[in-house]
Amino acid sequence: MTEQEYKDKLTPEQYHVLREKGTERPFTGEHNTNYDSGVYSCAACGNELYKSDQKFDSGCGWPSFDDEVEGAIERKRDTTHGMIRTEIMCSNCGSHLGHVFNDGPTATGIRHCVNSLSLDFKAE
C-alpha cells in the first residue's frame, strides 16, 4: 500500500503509531486488558502477529506478549530517545508495533511491548 492508502485506512492515531513509529500513552489502549481467546493482527495489513495464549499482564500499560506467530515480526536496533532498544515491526508491511525486551516473567524471558493501536483482535 502507498502511504496515502495507509492514511485513508487508519485513524490519525494509528497512522502515527504504525507508520511514523509513535507510541500511545500507557494504560489507554483497548487491547491492554483484553484476555479473550483469539488472534491479534496488524491493524495496517491484517498479518497475524500474536495468539491470545502468548499474552500476559506485564503491568507496563501496553499489551505484552512472550512470543509471536512464527515469521510475523521483524526486529531492528532502535537508538532513538537516547536508548538502545529493539524495535518490532510487522514482517508483512513493516509497520511499527513497539519494542521487545529481555525482561519477561514467563519461561521465554521475552516481553513484546506492543501499542494497542497497532493491533486488531479477532475473537475465537
NUGU-949039 format. One record per residue: x, y, z of N, C-alpha, C, O in turn; residue number from 1. Coordinates in pm, 1 decimal, m for minus. Each point is the difference from the previous one (the first is absolute). Layout:
<sites>
SITE / X / Y / Z / X / Y / Z / X / Y / Z / X / Y / Z / NUM
...
</sites>
This chain:
<sites>
SITE / 82.9 / m118.5 / 0.0 / m82.9 / 118.5 / 0.0 / 87.3 / 124.7 / 0.0 / 112.6 / m1.7 / 49.7 / 1
SITE / m164.3 / 106.8 / m104.4 / 71.0 / 127.7 / 4.4 / m26.5 / 66.5 / 135.6 / m91.4 / m39.7 / 72.3 / 2
SITE / 170.6 / 139.4 / m39.1 / m22.7 / 72.3 / 125.4 / m137.3 / 65.4 / 0.1 / m64.7 / 6.5 / 104.5 / 3
SITE / 18.8 / 42.1 / m219.8 / m133.9 / 59.5 / m6.6 / m107.6 / m104.3 / 29.5 / m99.1 / 29.6 / 66.6 / 4
SITE / 118.8 / m151.3 / m116.2 / m96.5 / m107.2 / 28.3 / m1.9 / m33.9 / 148.4 / m106.4 / m25.7 / 56.4 / 5
SITE / 223.5 / 25.4 / 7.4 / 4.3 / m21.6 / 145.7 / m72.9 / 113.9 / 72.0 / m75.1 / m25.0 / 94.2 / 6
SITE / 96.2 / 149.3 / m137.4 / m68.1 / 114.4 / 62.0 / m151.2 / m10.6 / m14.7 / m74.9 / 36.2 / 90.8 / 7
SITE / 30.9 / m86.1 / m205.4 / m143.4 / m14.9 / m23.8 / m60.2 / m112.7 / 84.2 / m115.1 / 9.2 / 42.7 / 8
SITE / 192.0 / m114.3 / m19.0 / m49.6 / m117.0 / 72.4 / 3.5 / 18.3 / 151.4 / m93.8 / m39.4 / 69.3 / 9
SITE / 200.0 / 98.3 / m18.2 / 23.8 / 8.2 / 144.1 / m51.6 / 130.3 / 59.1 / m14.6 / 99.8 / m70.6 / 10
SITE / m12.9 / m101.5 / 200.9 / m30.6 / 125.7 / 68.6 / 129.8 / 80.6 / 6.9 / 107.9 / m57.3 / m14.9 / 11
SITE / m115.7 / 188.7 / 37.1 / 123.5 / 77.9 / 14.2 / 91.3 / m53.1 / 111.2 / 122.2 / 1.3 / m14.7 / 12
SITE / m180.5 / m47.6 / 125.2 / 79.9 / m54.4 / 110.1 / 68.6 / m130.1 / m41.5 / 117.5 / m20.4 / 30.7 / 13
SITE / m189.4 / m67.0 / m99.6 / 59.6 / m124.7 / m48.4 / 111.0 / 29.2 / m100.1 / 106.4 / m61.6 / 4.7 / 14
SITE / m131.4 / 155.1 / m94.7 / 102.0 / 34.2 / m99.5 / 127.4 / 47.6 / 70.0 / 110.4 / m39.7 / m37.4 / 15
SITE / m125.9 / 123.7 / 137.7 / 116.2 / 51.9 / 72.7 / 80.2 / m114.3 / 63.0 / 122.8 / m1.8 / m9.4 / 16
SITE / m190.5 / m92.4 / 72.5 / 69.3 / m111.8 / 64.4 / 59.9 / m94.2 / m104.1 / 119.5 / m29.5 / 4.2 / 17
SITE / m200.9 / m17.1 / m96.3 / 41.9 / m103.7 / m94.0 / 98.6 / 48.4 / m106.0 / 96.4 / m69.8 / m31.3 / 18
SITE / m119.4 / 186.7 / m23.1 / 80.5 / 43.8 / m114.2 / 105.1 / 104.7 / 35.4 / 97.0 / 18.3 / m73.5 / 19
SITE / m116.7 / 52.0 / 188.9 / 95.7 / 102.3 / 42.1 / 73.2 / m38.9 / 128.3 / 69.1 / 82.2 / 60.0 / 20
SITE / m84.6 / m206.8 / m18.8 / 69.9 / m55.8 / 116.7 / m33.3 / 72.7 / 130.4 / 86.6 / 20.7 / 84.9 / 21
SITE / m213.7 / 17.4 / m70.8 / m44.9 / 66.9 / 121.2 / m26.8 / m100.0 / 111.8 / 11.4 / m121.2 / m18.3 / 22
SITE / m47.0 / 175.0 / 134.1 / m34.1 / m81.8 / 116.4 / m125.8 / 56.5 / 64.0 / m9.4 / 120.0 / 26.0 / 23
SITE / m87.1 / m207.8 / m0.9 / m119.9 / 44.6 / 69.8 / 28.6 / 11.0 / 149.6 / 93.4 / m62.2 / 50.6 / 24
SITE / m173.0 / 140.5 / 19.0 / 16.4 / 13.6 / 144.6 / m29.8 / m133.2 / 68.4 / m91.1 / m71.2 / m42.3 / 25
SITE / 165.3 / 36.4 / 146.2 / m26.0 / m126.6 / 70.0 / m139.2 / m1.3 / 63.5 / m55.2 / 104.0 / 35.6 / 26
SITE / 1.2 / m223.6 / m22.9 / m129.4 / m25.8 / 63.9 / m118.0 / 63.8 / m72.8 / m106.8 / 16.4 / 59.1 / 27
SITE / 124.2 / 19.9 / m186.9 / m109.5 / 61.5 / m74.9 / m53.1 / m90.0 / m111.1 / m108.3 / 26.2 / m52.3 / 28
SITE / 179.6 / m129.6 / 15.2 / m37.8 / m82.8 / m114.0 / m107.0 / m102.4 / 31.9 / m3.0 / m56.4 / 109.4 / 29
SITE / m84.7 / 32.9 / m205.3 / m111.2 / m92.8 / 20.7 / 44.5 / m145.1 / 18.0 / m73.6 / m78.9 / 59.2 / 30
SITE / 190.9 / 41.7 / m108.2 / 44.5 / m138.6 / 10.0 / 88.1 / m26.9 / 122.2 / 37.7 / m114.5 / 24.9 / 31
SITE / m5.1 / 217.5 / 50.2 / 88.7 / m18.0 / 114.9 / m56.5 / m101.1 / 99.9 / 74.4 / m83.9 / 50.9 / 32
SITE / m203.6 / 90.3 / m22.3 / m59.9 / m89.5 / 99.6 / m91.4 / m104.6 / m62.0 / m81.0 / m60.2 / 70.6 / 33
SITE / 92.2 / 37.6 / m199.2 / m79.1 / m103.8 / m66.8 / 70.2 / m134.4 / 15.3 / 114.9 / m15.1 / m41.7 / 34
SITE / m182.8 / m82.1 / 100.8 / 56.0 / m134.0 / 13.7 / m93.4 / m105.6 / m58.6 / 4.2 / m116.4 / 39.7 / 35
SITE / m88.7 / 157.9 / m134.5 / m86.1 / m94.5 / m69.8 / 85.0 / m86.2 / m93.2 / 109.2 / 40.2 / m40.3 / 36
SITE / m159.4 / m158.1 / 6.4 / 69.9 / m88.7 / m93.2 / m16.3 / 52.3 / m141.6 / m109.1 / 39.4 / m41.3 / 37
SITE / 219.1 / m39.8 / m32.1 / m4.7 / 44.5 / m138.4 / 137.3 / 29.6 / m54.6 / 100.9 / m46.9 / 52.6 / 38
SITE / m97.9 / 125.8 / m159.5 / 123.8 / 31.5 / m71.0 / 11.4 / 150.9 / m16.6 / m97.1 / 67.6 / m34.1 / 39
SITE / 217.2 / m16.0 / 58.8 / 31.2 / 141.2 / m21.5 / 71.8 / 12.7 / m133.3 / 94.2 / m73.9 / m28.4 / 40
SITE / m139.5 / 167.8 / m52.6 / 61.8 / 20.2 / m130.9 / 39.6 / 145.7 / m16.9 / m42.9 / 86.6 / 76.3 / 41
SITE / 125.0 / m60.7 / m176.8 / 45.5 / 135.0 / m31.0 / m119.4 / 83.2 / m48.3 / m71.0 / m39.7 / m92.3 / 42
SITE / 50.0 / 155.1 / 155.5 / m110.9 / 87.2 / m38.1 / 18.8 / 59.6 / m138.5 / m97.1 / 43.8 / m61.7 / 43
SITE / 218.7 / m41.2 / 12.2 / 27.0 / 58.6 / m131.4 / m23.9 / m97.5 / m113.8 / m49.6 / 39.3 / m105.6 / 44
SITE / 84.9 / m168.4 / 125.7 / m8.0 / m93.1 / m113.2 / m72.7 / m130.7 / 29.8 / m27.5 / m76.8 / m92.2 / 45
SITE / m4.4 / 49.6 / 218.8 / m70.9 / m122.3 / 33.7 / 87.5 / m121.1 / 26.2 / m52.3 / m107.7 / 28.9 / 46
SITE / 183.3 / 121.7 / m37.9 / 90.8 / m111.0 / 25.4 / m15.7 / m49.1 / 143.9 / 7.3 / 80.6 / 92.8 / 47
SITE / m28.7 / m211.5 / m71.7 / m12.9 / m54.7 / 134.6 / 134.3 / 9.4 / 71.4 / 102.4 / m44.6 / m51.7 / 48
SITE / m104.3 / 103.6 / 171.8 / 122.3 / 27.1 / 75.8 / 12.1 / m82.9 / 127.1 / 105.0 / m58.6 / 26.6 / 49
SITE / m211.8 / 53.7 / 51.6 / 3.2 / m63.5 / 132.6 / m128.5 / m77.6 / 24.3 / m107.1 / 37.8 / m47.6 / 50
SITE / 119.4 / m146.4 / 122.2 / m115.8 / m75.1 / 46.9 / m25.9 / 38.5 / 145.4 / 92.8 / 35.8 / 72.5 / 51
SITE / m217.3 / m43.0 / m30.6 / m36.4 / 44.8 / 134.4 / 73.3 / m76.2 / 109.6 / 21.4 / 54.7 / 108.1 / 52
SITE / 17.7 / m179.4 / m132.9 / 71.2 / m74.2 / 105.3 / 145.3 / 46.2 / 14.9 / 70.5 / m46.9 / 89.4 / 53
SITE / m25.7 / 136.9 / m174.5 / 134.0 / 59.4 / 10.9 / m3.6 / 132.1 / 77.1 / 104.5 / 60.1 / 24.6 / 54
SITE / m223.9 / m14.9 / 13.6 / m17.6 / 129.4 / 67.1 / 5.5 / m16.9 / 151.2 / m46.2 / m100.5 / 54.0 / 55
SITE / 102.8 / 198.9 / 13.2 / 3.7 / m1.1 / 146.2 / m6.4 / 144.0 / 50.7 / 23.8 / 94.3 / m75.4 / 56
SITE / m56.0 / m78.5 / 203.0 / m8.0 / 132.1 / 61.4 / 135.8 / 34.4 / 58.6 / 41.0 / m56.9 / 101.2 / 57
SITE / 28.8 / 150.4 / m165.1 / 132.2 / 40.1 / 48.5 / m8.8 / 120.5 / 93.4 / 96.9 / 33.7 / 68.1 / 58
SITE / m213.4 / 30.9 / m65.4 / m16.8 / 119.1 / 82.8 / 61.5 / 125.0 / m59.9 / 3.0 / 104.2 / 65.5 / 59
SITE / 46.1 / m112.1 / m188.6 / 69.4 / 113.9 / m61.6 / m95.5 / 98.6 / m66.7 / 40.0 / 112.1 / m31.5 / 60
SITE / m165.5 / m151.5 / 9.3 / m96.2 / 89.9 / m61.8 / m23.9 / m22.1 / m147.8 / m81.6 / 69.1 / m61.0 / 61
SITE / 151.7 / m164.3 / 3.4 / m19.0 / m36.3 / m140.5 / m19.9 / m150.8 / m7.9 / 46.5 / m72.4 / 88.0 / 62
SITE / m114.1 / 23.6 / m191.0 / m11.1 / m144.9 / m16.7 / 139.9 / m63.2 / m6.5 / 89.4 / 51.0 / m67.5 / 63
SITE / m72.9 / m162.0 / 138.5 / 129.5 / m68.4 / 5.2 / m16.1 / m145.6 / m39.5 / m96.3 / m66.3 / 38.6 / 64
SITE / 191.3 / 18.2 / m115.5 / m1.9 / m137.3 / m50.3 / 137.5 / m61.7 / 21.4 / 101.3 / 69.5 / m7.7 / 65
SITE / m97.4 / m200.3 / 34.6 / 128.9 / m64.9 / 23.1 / 50.8 / m76.9 / m121.3 / 105.3 / m63.5 / 6.2 / 66
SITE / m179.5 / 69.0 / m116.3 / 41.6 / m65.7 / m124.1 / m87.3 / 56.0 / m111.2 / m94.8 / 74.0 / 26.3 / 67
SITE / 126.1 / m108.6 / m148.9 / m75.8 / 48.2 / m114.9 / m33.7 / m115.9 / m91.8 / 56.3 / m108.7 / 12.7 / 68
SITE / m148.2 / 132.2 / m105.2 / m25.1 / m96.4 / m105.9 / 128.6 / m9.0 / m82.0 / 59.3 / 101.9 / m35.5 / 69
SITE / m17.7 / m222.8 / 6.4 / 128.3 / m19.9 / m70.2 / 4.6 / 79.7 / m130.3 / m89.9 / m9.2 / m83.5 / 70
SITE / 196.5 / 87.4 / 68.2 / 22.7 / 77.7 / m121.1 / m77.6 / 130.4 / m8.0 / 9.7 / 70.0 / m100.8 / 71
SITE / m86.8 / m34.7 / 204.3 / m87.8 / 116.9 / m6.4 / 68.5 / 131.2 / 35.1 / m49.3 / 107.0 / m35.6 / 72
SITE / 162.3 / m114.1 / 105.1 / 63.8 / 119.3 / 55.5 / 142.2 / 15.8 / m53.2 / 74.9 / m97.1 / m10.3 / 73
SITE / m39.1 / 220.6 / m23.0 / 138.9 / 34.6 / m31.9 / 54.8 / 83.9 / 113.9 / m74.5 / 72.2 / 66.2 / 74
SITE / 204.2 / m81.8 / m43.6 / 66.0 / 75.7 / 106.1 / 105.8 / 91.8 / m58.9 / 65.1 / m32.6 / m99.3 / 75
SITE / m49.4 / 148.8 / 163.3 / 98.5 / 97.9 / m46.5 / 52.0 / 77.9 / 120.7 / m76.5 / 36.2 / 89.4 / 76
SITE / 205.3 / m11.4 / m87.8 / 60.2 / 79.3 / 107.4 / m54.7 / 142.7 / m5.4 / m7.5 / 60.6 / m106.9 / 77
SITE / m30.6 / m7.7 / 223.8 / m58.9 / 133.0 / 10.9 / 79.8 / 78.9 / 103.1 / 3.3 / m35.7 / 117.8 / 78
SITE / 60.2 / 142.2 / m162.4 / 81.9 / 82.1 / 90.6 / m60.3 / 139.4 / 20.8 / 70.7 / 93.0 / 39.0 / 79
SITE / m200.8 / m78.5 / m65.0 / m65.6 / 129.2 / 19.5 / m19.4 / 29.5 / 148.6 / 4.0 / m90.4 / 83.4 / 80
SITE / m24.7 / 215.5 / m52.5 / m30.0 / 46.6 / 136.1 / 110.0 / m35.2 / 100.3 / m27.2 / m14.5 / 119.2 / 81
SITE / 150.0 / 0.9 / m166.5 / 112.8 / m26.6 / 87.6 / 1.2 / m139.9 / 59.9 / 68.8 / m24.3 / 99.1 / 82
SITE / m143.8 / m67.4 / m158.0 / m7.7 / m138.2 / 50.2 / 46.3 / m96.7 / m107.6 / 2.2 / 33.2 / m118.5 / 83
SITE / 34.3 / m151.5 / 160.6 / 28.5 / m109.0 / m93.9 / m105.9 / m106.2 / 24.4 / m3.3 / m64.1 / 105.1 / 84
SITE / m83.9 / 46.9 / m205.4 / m110.4 / m94.8 / 10.9 / m10.1 / m80.2 / m129.3 / 72.1 / 25.7 / m96.4 / 85
SITE / m161.2 / m121.5 / 95.8 / m29.2 / m76.0 / m120.2 / m143.2 / 28.1 / m40.7 / m94.2 / m36.5 / 70.3 / 86
SITE / 78.8 / 101.3 / m184.0 / m132.3 / 28.9 / m54.1 / m57.0 / m126.2 / m62.5 / 73.4 / m79.7 / m58.4 / 87
SITE / m204.6 / 61.6 / 70.8 / m67.1 / m109.5 / m69.1 / m97.0 / 58.9 / m101.2 / m70.7 / 97.2 / 26.6 / 88
SITE / 70.2 / m160.8 / m144.8 / m82.3 / 45.0 / m111.5 / m70.5 / m119.1 / m63.6 / 47.4 / m113.3 / 8.8 / 89
SITE / m159.3 / 139.4 / m71.8 / m71.0 / m102.3 / m75.2 / 89.3 / m45.6 / m116.0 / 50.2 / 82.8 / m75.9 / 90
SITE / m30.9 / m212.6 / 62.6 / 86.3 / m50.7 / m107.5 / m65.3 / 13.5 / m137.5 / 68.9 / m8.0 / m101.7 / 91
SITE / m198.3 / 28.1 / 97.2 / m68.7 / 13.3 / m128.3 / 5.5 / 142.2 / m55.8 / 29.8 / 19.2 / m117.9 / 92
SITE / m58.6 / 81.1 / 202.7 / m9.0 / 137.8 / m51.4 / 102.0 / 95.3 / 62.4 / 8.3 / 115.8 / m40.9 / 93
SITE / 68.5 / m161.8 / 138.0 / 103.3 / 83.2 / 61.4 / m51.5 / 100.8 / 100.5 / 76.1 / 85.9 / 44.6 / 94
SITE / m203.1 / m93.5 / m7.5 / m56.2 / 96.1 / 95.7 / 57.1 / m21.6 / 139.6 / 25.5 / m112.9 / 42.1 / 95
SITE / m6.0 / 224.1 / 28.5 / 52.6 / m0.6 / 136.6 / m104.6 / m55.7 / 95.3 / m116.3 / 40.2 / m2.9 / 96
SITE / 159.8 / m134.3 / 88.2 / m89.3 / m58.5 / 99.4 / 36.2 / 45.1 / 140.3 / m88.0 / 29.2 / 80.9 / 97
SITE / 217.1 / m23.5 / m51.8 / 48.2 / 33.9 / 133.1 / 144.6 / m42.2 / 14.1 / 80.5 / 19.1 / m91.2 / 98
SITE / m47.2 / m77.4 / 207.7 / 136.6 / m42.7 / 27.7 / m1.5 / m133.4 / 73.5 / m99.5 / m36.5 / 62.8 / 99
SITE / 209.5 / m35.0 / m71.0 / 13.3 / m127.5 / 70.3 / 113.2 / 12.1 / 101.2 / 104.1 / 60.1 / m26.6 / 100
SITE / m128.1 / m119.4 / 143.8 / 96.3 / 8.0 / 110.0 / 26.7 / m139.8 / 55.6 / m82.6 / m90.2 / m14.0 / 101
SITE / 197.1 / 73.7 / 76.3 / 37.9 / m127.9 / 59.4 / m28.5 / m2.0 / 149.7 / 82.8 / m45.9 / 78.7 / 102
SITE / m200.1 / 95.7 / m39.5 / m34.4 / 4.9 / 141.3 / m135.8 / m62.8 / 29.7 / m62.4 / 30.5 / 101.6 / 103
SITE / 17.6 / m117.8 / m190.4 / m131.0 / m61.5 / 18.6 / m1.9 / m99.7 / 114.0 / 100.0 / m67.2 / 25.4 / 104
SITE / m213.3 / 56.5 / 44.0 / m10.7 / m88.1 / 115.6 / m33.1 / m145.1 / m33.8 / 0.5 / m85.5 / 88.6 / 105
SITE / m29.3 / 56.6 / m215.7 / m36.9 / m136.9 / m36.6 / 125.0 / m79.9 / m36.4 / 111.5 / 52.1 / 5.3 / 106
SITE / m130.3 / m176.4 / m41.5 / 111.7 / m90.0 / m30.4 / 87.0 / 49.7 / m115.4 / 118.5 / m32.8 / m5.1 / 107
SITE / m174.2 / 111.2 / m87.8 / 79.8 / 49.0 / m112.8 / 95.6 / 110.8 / 42.5 / 103.5 / 20.2 / m63.5 / 108
SITE / m137.5 / 52.0 / 171.0 / 81.4 / 113.4 / 43.2 / m13.6 / 121.0 / m90.1 / 75.3 / 96.5 / 13.5 / 109
SITE / m171.2 / m100.6 / m106.0 / m18.6 / 105.9 / m100.1 / m129.2 / 75.1 / 29.7 / m99.3 / m58.4 / 43.4 / 110
SITE / 102.8 / 190.2 / m67.8 / m120.8 / 82.7 / 11.6 / m11.5 / 88.0 / m123.1 / 76.2 / 95.2 / m17.1 / 111
SITE / m172.7 / m128.0 / m68.8 / m34.5 / 86.4 / m112.4 / m93.8 / 106.2 / 55.6 / m111.4 / m31.9 / 41.3 / 112
SITE / 154.0 / 155.5 / m39.8 / m78.8 / 112.5 / 49.2 / m60.1 / 67.5 / m123.1 / 70.8 / 67.6 / m74.6 / 113
SITE / m201.8 / m85.9 / 53.2 / m62.9 / 33.6 / m126.7 / m104.6 / 110.1 / 19.5 / m79.1 / m4.6 / 94.2 / 114
SITE / 79.6 / 101.8 / m182.7 / m103.6 / 102.6 / 1.0 / m133.6 / m62.8 / m36.2 / m12.1 / m68.4 / m101.6 / 115
SITE / m87.6 / 92.0 / 185.1 / m133.3 / m51.8 / m26.3 / m55.2 / 48.6 / m134.0 / m68.9 / m74.0 / m70.2 / 116
SITE / 99.8 / 198.8 / 35.7 / m47.9 / 57.2 / m126.3 / 53.9 / m73.2 / m123.0 / m57.3 / 11.4 / m108.4 / 117
SITE / 164.9 / m85.1 / 123.5 / 57.0 / m71.5 / m114.0 / m64.8 / m135.5 / m21.3 / 34.1 / m71.1 / m94.5 / 118
SITE / m127.6 / 34.4 / 182.0 / m59.5 / m133.7 / m4.1 / m148.6 / 2.7 / m32.0 / m71.8 / 92.7 / 37.6 / 119
SITE / 27.8 / m195.1 / m107.0 / m141.1 / m36.2 / m10.5 / m14.2 / m134.0 / 70.2 / 94.0 / m79.4 / 1.8 / 120
SITE / m210.1 / 53.8 / 55.6 / m21.8 / m125.5 / 70.5 / m121.3 / m70.3 / m57.4 / m104.9 / 61.0 / m20.5 / 121
SITE / 120.5 / m191.0 / m5.5 / m111.5 / m82.2 / m46.1 / m20.3 / m111.9 / 101.3 / 86.5 / m86.0 / 16.8 / 122
SITE / m200.8 / 87.8 / 50.4 / m31.2 / m102.1 / 99.6 / m21.8 / m134.8 / m66.9 / m45.7 / m8.6 / m114.0 / 123
SITE / 79.8 / m97.3 / 188.7 / m22.7 / m135.4 / m52.2 / m144.3 / m39.1 / 18.3 / m39.3 / m110.4 / m37.5 / 124
</sites>
